Amino acid sequence: MRCAQALTRIGLLLLGVVLGGCAWKGGGLPDDSPATQALRQQILVETLGQIGRPYRYGGGDGAGFDCSGLALHVYADVGIQLPRTAAKQMKVGRSIRASDARPGDLQFFRINGGHHVVVDIGNGRGVHAPAPGRTVEIARIDSDWWQKRRLKTVRVLP
């Protein structure tokens, strides 16, 4: 089981590296500086590497994550400190239109009366830690279900 999980994570990391350059909705290269592009790539790879980890309330490490702990972890990996909760993370960076989101941007939603954060990975998808009993997964955040719950999209990177 442990070997299969490791192989899955390696495959996802490789997929992130391959797709990272073409994950922006607008096609072509974004207008990010080379340094920001490198940060986005690192966030994308680290985010995809967490898929399959268990949900753990208050978690922010390899033992498990809640939604804000996942965002906190992948940003800390590139040296950027975020607040602990999704509600506070929503106040960091600058608001952008959801249609302008790029991999690494944070998408915020209202779910069951609380704030929920998803790390955008491009092409209408995001990675999040959904709920107890589940694991970190990719979601189609451009679907109607997510769109009805959207609160805000935030760019933390320069």
Backbone hydrogen bonds in HBPLUS format (Angstrom, degrees):
<---DONOR---> <-ACCEPTOR-->    atom                        ^
c    i                          cat <-CA-CA->   ^        H-A-AA   ^      H-
h    n   atom  resd res      DA  || num        DHA   H-A  angle D-A-AA Bond
n    s   type  num  typ     dist DA aas  dist angle  dist       angle   num
A0005-GLN N   A0001-MET O   3.00 MM   4  6.31 157.6  2.05 153.3 159.1     1
A0006-ALA N   A0002-ARG O   3.01 MM   4  6.23 154.4  2.07 143.7 150.9     2
A0007-LEU N   A0003-CYS O   2.91 MM   4  6.17 159.9  1.95 151.8 157.0     3
A0008-THR N   A0004-ALA O   2.93 MM   4  6.13 153.0  2.01 145.1 152.7     4
A0009-ARG N   A0005-GLN O   2.95 MM   4  6.19 161.4  1.99 149.6 154.0     5
A0010-ILE N   A0006-ALA O   2.93 MM   4  6.16 158.0  1.98 149.7 156.0     6
A0011-GLY N   A0007-LEU O   2.92 MM   4  6.09 160.2  1.96 146.1 151.7     7
A0012-LEU N   A0008-THR O   2.94 MM   4  6.20 156.0  2.00 149.8 156.3     8
A0013-LEU N   A0009-ARG O   2.88 MM   4  6.09 154.2  1.94 147.7 154.9     9
A0014-LEU N   A0010-ILE O   2.94 MM   4  6.21 160.3  1.98 151.9 156.8    10
A0015-LEU N   A0011-GLY O   2.91 MM   4  6.13 154.9  1.98 145.1 152.7    11
A0016-GLY N   A0012-LEU O   2.88 MM   4  6.10 154.6  1.94 146.3 152.9    12
A0017-VAL N   A0013-LEU O   3.01 MM   4  6.33 152.4  2.09 146.6 153.7    13
A0018-VAL N   A0014-LEU O   2.95 MM   4  6.19 162.9  1.98 152.7 157.1    14
A0019-LEU N   A0015-LEU O   2.82 MM   4  5.92 168.9  1.83 156.5 159.8    15
A0020-GLY N   A0016-GLY O   2.78 MM   4  5.35 132.5  2.00 135.7 146.5    16
A0022-CYS N   A0019-LEU O   2.95 MM   3  5.47 144.1  2.08 116.1 126.5    17
A0027-GLY N   A0024-TRP O   3.24 MM   3  5.76 168.0  2.25 117.0 120.7    18
A0037-GLN N   A0033-SER O   2.89 MM   4  6.16 162.0  1.93 158.7 164.3    19
A0038-ALA N   A0034-PRO O   2.99 MM   4  6.17 150.9  2.07 142.3 149.6    20
A0039-LEU N   A0035-ALA O   3.05 MM   4  6.39 151.0  2.14 142.6 150.4    21
A0040-ARG N   A0036-THR O   2.87 MM   4  6.17 163.5  1.90 156.1 160.2    22
A0041-GLN N   A0037-GLN O   2.96 MM   4  6.17 160.1  2.00 147.4 152.8    23
A0042-GLN N   A0038-ALA O   2.99 MM   4  6.21 158.3  2.04 146.7 152.3    24
A0043-ILE N   A0039-LEU O   2.86 MM   4  6.12 161.0  1.89 155.3 160.5    25
A0044-LEU N   A0040-ARG O   2.83 MM   4  6.03 162.0  1.86 152.9 158.1    26
A0045-VAL N   A0041-GLN O   2.97 MM   4  6.19 166.5  1.99 152.7 155.6    27
A0046-GLU N   A0042-GLN O   2.97 MM   4  6.11 166.4  1.99 150.0 154.1    28
A0047-THR N   A0043-ILE O   2.80 MM   4  5.87 158.0  1.84 150.9 157.7    29
A0048-LEU N   A0044-LEU O   2.96 MM   4  6.13 172.3  1.96 155.1 156.8    30
A0049-GLY N   A0045-VAL O   3.00 MM   4  6.10 141.7  2.15 139.7 150.6    31
A0050-GLN N   A0047-THR O   3.05 MM   3  5.49 160.9  2.09 112.1 118.3    32
A0051-ILE N   A0048-LEU O   3.28 MM   3  5.60 165.1  2.31 110.1 114.6    33
A0053-ARG N   A0050-GLN O   3.02 MM   3  5.68 162.2  2.05 142.1 143.6    34
A0052-GLY N   A0136-VAL O   2.92 MM  84  5.13 163.5  1.95 132.2 136.4    35
A0136-VAL N   A0053-ARG O   2.78 MM  83  5.43 156.7  1.84 156.9 164.3    36
A0065-PHE N   A0054-PRO O   3.03 MM  11  6.60 148.4  2.14 153.3 160.0    37
A0055-TYR N   A0134-ARG O   2.92 MM  79  5.76 148.0  2.02 162.8 152.8    38
A0056-ARG N   A0065-PHE O   2.85 MM   9  4.89 155.4  1.91 107.9 114.2    39
A0059-GLY N   A0056-ARG O   2.76 MM   3  4.99 154.8  1.82 137.1 136.7    40
A0066-ASP N   A0059-GLY O   3.20 MM   7  5.42 146.0  2.32 133.7 123.7    41
A0064-GLY N   A0061-ASP O   2.92 MM   3  5.78 166.7  1.93 130.0 134.3    42
A0070-LEU N   A0066-ASP O   3.00 MM   4  6.22 146.1  2.12 154.7 163.0    43
A0071-ALA N   A0067-CYS O   3.30 MM   4  6.66 162.8  2.33 147.4 150.5    44
A0072-LEU N   A0068-SER O   2.87 MM   4  6.02 163.7  1.90 147.7 153.1    45
A0073-HIS N   A0069-GLY O   2.92 MM   4  5.98 156.3  1.98 139.9 146.1    46
A0074-VAL N   A0070-LEU O   3.01 MM   4  6.29 169.3  2.02 159.1 160.1    47
A0075-TYR N   A0071-ALA O   3.09 MM   4  6.17 157.1  2.14 151.2 157.2    48
A0076-ALA N   A0072-LEU O   2.92 MM   4  5.99 153.0  1.99 144.4 152.7    49
A0077-ASP N   A0073-HIS O   3.05 MM   4  6.25 141.5  2.20 143.4 153.2    50
A0078-VAL N   A0075-TYR O   3.01 MM   3  5.42 148.4  2.11 108.0 116.9    51
A0080-ILE N   A0075-TYR O   2.97 MM   5  5.16 163.6  1.99 140.5 135.5    52
A0079-GLY N   A0076-ALA O   2.94 MM   3  4.78 161.8  1.97 104.1 108.7    53
A0089-GLN N   A0085-THR O   2.84 MM   4  6.09 153.5  1.91 150.5 159.5    54
A0090-MET N   A0086-ALA O   2.97 MM   4  6.07 144.3  2.10 147.3 154.6    55
A0091-LYS N   A0088-LYS O   3.09 MM   3  5.44 154.8  2.16 107.9 115.4    56
A0092-VAL N   A0089-GLN O   3.09 MM   3  5.37 168.2  2.11 113.8 117.2    57
A0094-ARG N   A0155-ARG O   3.01 MM  61  5.40 159.1  2.06 140.0 143.6    58
A0155-ARG N   A0094-ARG O   2.87 MM  61  5.40 166.3  1.89 155.9 158.5    59
A0096-ILE N   A0153-THR O   2.97 MM  57  5.61 158.3  2.02 143.6 146.2    60
A0100-ASP N   A0097-ARG O   2.89 MM   3  5.29 153.4  1.96 111.3 120.0    61
A0101-ALA N   A0098-ALA O   3.13 MM   3  5.29 166.0  2.15 110.3 114.1    62
A0105-ASP N   A0102-ARG O   2.97 MM   3  5.72 166.2  1.99 147.2 149.9    63
A0104-GLY N   A0120-ASP O   2.78 MM  16  5.38 163.3  1.80 148.8 147.7    64
A0120-ASP N   A0105-ASP O   2.90 MM  15  5.42 166.0  1.92 169.4 170.3    65
A0106-LEU N   A0154-VAL O   2.93 MM  48  5.18 161.2  1.96 159.8 160.5    66
A0154-VAL N   A0106-LEU O   2.78 MM  48  5.18 168.8  1.79 159.3 163.3    67
A0107-GLN N   A0118-VAL O   2.90 MM  11  5.14 172.1  1.91 157.5 160.2    68
A0118-VAL N   A0107-GLN O   2.84 MM  11  5.14 151.7  1.92 150.4 159.0    69
A0108-PHE N   A0152-LYS O   2.74 MM  44  5.15 164.6  1.77 174.9 171.5    70
A0151-LEU N   A0108-PHE O   2.79 MM  43  5.40 171.6  1.80 142.4 139.4    71
A0152-LYS N   A0108-PHE O   3.37 MM  44  5.15 160.7  2.41 123.2 126.5    72
A0109-PHE N   A0116-HIS O   2.84 MM   7  5.09 152.7  1.91 148.6 156.9    73
A0116-HIS N   A0109-PHE O   2.82 MM   7  5.09 142.7  1.96 152.1 155.9    74
A0110-ARG N   A0149-ARG O   2.76 MM  39  5.20 154.3  1.83 144.8 152.1    75
A0111-ILE N   A0114-GLY O   2.89 MM   3  5.40 154.5  1.95 154.9 159.3    76
A0114-GLY N   A0111-ILE O   2.94 MM   3  5.40 167.5  1.96 121.7 124.1    77
A0119-VAL N   A0127-VAL O   2.99 MM   8  5.27 162.2  2.02 158.2 152.8    78
A0127-VAL N   A0119-VAL O   2.87 MM   8  5.27 157.8  1.92 144.8 147.9    79
A0121-ILE N   A0125-ARG O   2.99 MM   4  5.72 177.1  1.99 138.4 138.5    80
A0125-ARG N   A0122-GLY O   3.13 MM   3  5.60 148.0  2.24 112.2 121.2    81
A0141-ILE N   A0124-GLY O   2.89 MM  17  5.56 111.7  2.37 131.4 146.7    82
A0126-GLY N   A0139-ALA O   2.96 MM  13  5.37 148.8  2.06 147.7 156.2    83
A0139-ALA N   A0126-GLY O   2.72 MM  13  5.37 158.3  1.76 159.5 166.9    84
A0128-HIS N   A0137-GLU O   2.98 MM   9  5.73 156.5  2.04 159.2 165.6    85
A0137-GLU N   A0128-HIS O   2.95 MM   9  5.73 159.3  1.99 161.8 163.5    86
A0134-ARG N   A0131-ALA O   3.08 MM   3  5.68 148.1  2.19 143.3 144.0    87
A0143-SER N   A0140-ARG O   3.16 MM   3  5.74 162.3  2.19 118.8 120.9    88
A0147-GLN N   A0143-SER O   2.92 MM   4  6.13 168.4  1.94 158.3 162.2    89
A0148-LYS N   A0144-ASP O   3.02 MM   4  6.08 158.5  2.07 155.9 157.8    90
A0149-ARG N   A0146-TRP O   2.91 MM   3  5.27 147.9  2.02 110.9 121.2    91
A0150-ARG N   A0147-GLN O   3.32 MM   3  5.16 163.7  2.35 101.3 106.1    92
